[in-house]
Amino acid sequence: MNRLLTLITLCGLNAATVCAQSNADIIVSYDDIAPTVSGAPSTQHMTLLASPSESKYFNDISLWSDSLSSTPEGKRQLNEIIMATCMTKGVDGSISIDLRKGPVKTIHTYVFNRPADNTITVYGKWGDGEGYYTEPSDEQKWKIISDSTTEILGYECMLAKCDYHGRHWQAWFTPEVAVPFGPWKLRGLPGLILKARGDGGFAFTATGIEKTNRIISPIYSPDNYSKVDRLKALADEEYAKNNSRAIIKAKYGDSVRFENTDDDEPLYDGLKHSLEPDYKTKKQ
């Protein structure tokens, strides 16, 4: 069985003095699976950098893109890379651009966990703008099921359950890795969360774990983010997804034409498609 963590165990004994909070001890890759309006689940590839004292959850392409975009020269380089990979010239001299071919940022989520501050800070895009919010880090009240165990990536894991922001979660964590974090905002267990399942088809599964000393860098270009209310931001996201054509036309005029004109396309419903459907039931 894997034993990752003499270093992490030592750091956990005295994280404030033994380990610098700006460096991670482990890097974990996760598959983030969620239901979509089409009915087929989507899978996003996410990364967790973590030490016993803090963590950062993000998408690698988004981090790379935001890093380059944080400087004028970097923006120029990023545009050149995207154009080189996405642009195709036809034999007749025509040019077509398919952004799906290139390293284009499509995932806006960053989650920072800092238990010393008793906060979780989430950066993202809801509706038409980027924003951030904070919440207390003690809202997840886990019940550990000590007699239910399984093995994931060579680590013995225990089961825990909790209700959080409108969904019931089951999480499998390993006390062998003394890091109280996991995918997304899930945290607060005595070990790294390697797998989690929420009702409605949501799931996070670790696909790899390694030691690292990478810096847990802060968010790039923080001035681009405005403070938002979590519940309102989630409601704005649903409105934007279901009224995207009207929003685009209001912004650019009636001259805009859409290739897909199916008026019966399925709608986004937070009760089915949001990790946190409590915005549908709580008063804002």
C-alpha positions in Angstrom: 0.0 0.0 0.0 1.2 3.5 -0.8 2.8 5.5 2.0 3.0 9.1 0.8 3.6 10.9 3.8 6.3 11.1 6.4 6.8 14.7 5.3 3.1 15.6 5.4 2.6 13.9 8.8 5.5 15.9 10.2 4.2 19.1 8.7 0.8 18.4 10.2 2.3 18.3 13.7 3.4 21.9 13.5 2.2 23.4 10.2 2.8 27.0 11.3 6.5 26.6 11.9 7.6 23.5 9.9 5.9 24.3 6.6 5.5 27.6 4.9 1.8 28.1 4.1 2.7 29.3 0.5 4.0 25.8 -0.5 2.0 22.7 -1.1 3.0 19.2 0.0 0.8 17.3 -2.4 -0.8 17.7 -5.8 -3.9 15.7 -6.5 -5.8 15.4 -9.9 -9.5 14.9 -9.9 -12.2 14.1 -12.4 -15.2 16.4 -11.7 -18.4 14.8 -13.0 -21.7 16.7 -13.2 -25.0 16.3 -15.0 -25.9 18.7 -17.9 -29.0 19.9 -19.5 -28.4 17.6 -22.5 -28.7 14.6 -20.2 -25.1 13.4 -20.7 -22.7 14.0 -17.8 -19.7 16.3 -18.3 -16.2 15.6 -16.9 -13.8 18.3 -16.0 -10.2 17.8 -15.0 -9.2 19.7 -11.9 -6.2 20.0 -9.6 -5.7 20.3 -5.8 -2.6 21.8 -4.3 -2.6 21.3 -0.5 -0.6 21.4 2.7 -2.0 20.7 6.2 -2.7 24.5 6.5 -4.2 25.6 3.1 -5.3 24.4 -0.3 -6.1 25.6 -3.8 -8.5 23.9 -6.2 -8.4 24.9 -9.9 -8.1 23.8 -13.6 -4.6 23.8 -15.0 -5.4 25.3 -18.3 -7.3 28.1 -16.6 -4.4 28.8 -14.2 -1.9 28.9 -17.2 -4.2 31.2 -19.1 -4.7 33.5 -16.2 -1.0 33.6 -15.5 -0.2 34.7 -19.0 -3.2 37.2 -19.1 -1.9 38.9 -16.0 0.7 40.9 -18.0 0.5 42.7 -21.4 3.3 40.6 -22.9 1.6 37.4 -21.6 -1.7 38.4 -23.1 0.0 38.9 -26.5 1.7 35.5 -26.2 -1.6 33.8 -25.2 -3.4 35.3 -28.2 -0.7 34.1 -30.5 -0.8 30.6 -29.1 -4.6 30.4 -29.4 -4.6 31.8 -32.9 -1.9 29.3 -34.0 -3.8 26.3 -32.7 -7.4 27.4 -33.5 -7.1 29.2 -36.9 -7.3 27.2 -40.1 -6.7 28.7 -43.6 -8.8 27.2 -46.5 -7.4 26.6 -50.0 -9.5 29.6 -51.1 -7.8 31.9 -48.6 -10.7 31.9 -46.1 -10.0 31.7 -42.4 -11.9 29.8 -39.8 -11.4 29.8 -36.1 -12.4 26.9 -33.8 -11.7 27.7 -30.2 -12.3 24.1 -29.2 -8.9 23.2 -30.7 -6.9 25.5 -28.5 -5.9 26.0 -24.8 -8.9 28.3 -24.2 -10.0 29.0 -20.6 -13.5 27.5 -20.1 -13.4 26.8 -16.3 -13.5 29.8 -14.0 -13.5 28.1 -10.7 -10.8 28.6 -8.0 -11.4 27.5 -4.4 -9.0 28.6 -1.6 -9.3 26.9 1.8 -7.6 28.6 4.8 -8.7 27.1 8.1 -6.5 29.6 10.1 -8.8 32.3 8.8 -11.9 30.1 9.1 -12.7 30.9 5.5 -13.3 29.3 2.1 -12.9 31.8 -0.8 -14.4 31.0 -4.2 -13.6 32.8 -7.4 -15.7 32.1 -10.5 -17.9 33.4 -13.2 -21.7 33.7 -12.6 -23.7 35.2 -15.3 -21.8 37.9 -17.3 -19.1 38.8 -14.8 -16.3 37.3 -12.7 -16.6 37.6 -8.9 -15.7 36.1 -5.6 -17.3 35.3 -2.2 -16.2 33.9 1.1 -18.0 31.6 3.5 -17.2 30.1 6.9 -15.1 26.9 6.6 -17.1 25.1 9.3 -20.5 24.7 7.5 -19.8 21.0 6.6 -20.9 18.8 9.6 -19.5 15.4 8.7 -20.6 12.1 10.3 -17.8 9.5 10.0 -19.0 5.9 9.3 -16.0 4.2 10.8 -17.0 0.6 9.8 -17.3 1.5 6.1 -13.9 1.4 4.3 -12.5 1.1 0.8 -9.2 1.4 -1.0 -8.6 4.3 -3.5 -5.3 4.8 -5.3 -3.7 2.4 -2.8 -4.9 4.3 0.3 -7.3 2.9 2.8 -10.3 5.3 3.0 -13.1 5.8 5.4 -16.7 7.0 4.6 -18.2 10.2 5.9 -21.5 11.9 5.2 -23.0 15.4 5.4 -25.6 17.8 4.0 -24.2 20.9 2.5 -25.9 23.7 0.6 -28.8 21.6 -0.7 -27.1 18.3 -1.5 -26.3 15.2 0.5 -22.6 14.2 0.2 -20.7 11.0 0.8 -16.9 11.3 0.9 -14.1 8.8 1.2 -11.1 10.2 2.9 -7.7 8.7 3.9 -6.2 9.4 7.3 -2.9 8.3 5.8 -2.6 11.7 4.2 -2.8 14.3 6.9 -4.4 17.0 4.8 -8.0 18.1 5.8 -9.1 19.1 2.2 -10.4 17.6 -0.9 -12.0 18.5 -4.3 -14.0 21.7 -4.7 -15.1 23.1 -1.3 -15.3 19.8 0.5 -13.1 19.8 3.6 -12.9 19.3 7.3 -12.2 15.6 7.6 -9.1 14.1 9.3 -7.5 13.2 6.0 -7.5 13.9 2.3 -10.8 13.3 0.5 -10.1 11.1 -2.6 -13.6 10.5 -3.7 -17.0 12.2 -3.1 -20.5 11.7 -4.4 -23.4 14.1 -4.2 -27.0 13.2 -4.9 -28.2 14.0 -8.4 -25.1 12.6 -10.2 -22.4 14.8 -9.0 -19.0 13.2 -8.2 -15.3 13.9 -7.7 -12.8 11.1 -8.1 -9.0 11.4 -7.5 -7.0 10.0 -10.4 -3.5 10.7 -9.1 -1.6 12.0 -6.1 2.1 13.1 -5.8 4.4 14.9 -3.5 5.2 18.5 -4.6 6.6 21.8 -3.3 4.7 24.0 -5.8 3.7 27.4 -4.5 0.0 27.8 -3.6 -0.1 31.1 -5.5 -2.9 33.7 -4.9 -5.5 34.5 -7.6 -4.1 36.3 -10.7 -5.5 39.8 -11.5 -7.7 40.1 -8.3 -9.0 43.5 -9.5 -10.9 41.7 -12.2 -13.2 40.1 -9.5 -16.0 41.9 -7.7 -17.4 40.7 -4.4 -20.7 38.8 -4.9 -23.4 37.2 -2.7 -23.2 33.4 -3.2 -27.0 32.8 -3.5 -27.5 35.8 -5.9 -24.5 34.7 -8.0 -25.9 31.2 -8.4 -29.3 32.6 -9.3 -27.7 35.0 -11.8 -25.9 32.0 -13.4 -29.2 30.2 -14.0 -30.8 33.3 -15.5 -27.8 33.8 -17.8 -27.7 30.2 -19.0 -31.5 30.2 -19.8 -31.6 33.7 -21.4 -28.2 33.8 -23.2 -29.7 34.8 -26.6 -31.7 37.7 -25.2 -28.7 38.9 -23.2 -26.5 38.8 -26.3 -29.0 40.6 -28.4 -29.5 43.3 -25.8 -25.8 43.8 -25.8 -25.0 43.6 -29.5 -28.3 44.3 -31.2 -30.8 42.4 -33.4 -28.3 41.9 -36.1 -26.9 38.9 -34.2 -27.9 35.5 -35.7 -27.7 32.1 -34.0 -27.0 28.9 -35.8 -29.1 26.8 -33.4 -32.7 28.2 -33.3 -34.3 25.3 -31.3 -36.7 27.1 -29.0 -37.4 23.8 -27.2 -33.9 23.2 -26.0 -33.7 22.0 -22.3 -33.3 24.6 -19.6 -30.8 24.8 -16.8 -32.4 24.0 -13.5 -30.3 24.5 -10.3 -32.1 21.7 -8.5 -30.7 19.3 -11.1 -27.6 21.0 -12.5 -26.0 23.1 -9.6 -23.6 21.8 -7.0 -25.4 24.1 -4.6 -29.1 24.2 -5.2 -30.0 25.9 -2.0 -30.3 29.2 -3.8 -33.6 27.9 -5.2 -35.0 27.5 -1.7 -33.4 30.1 0.4 -34.5 33.8 0.5 -31.8 36.1 -0.8 
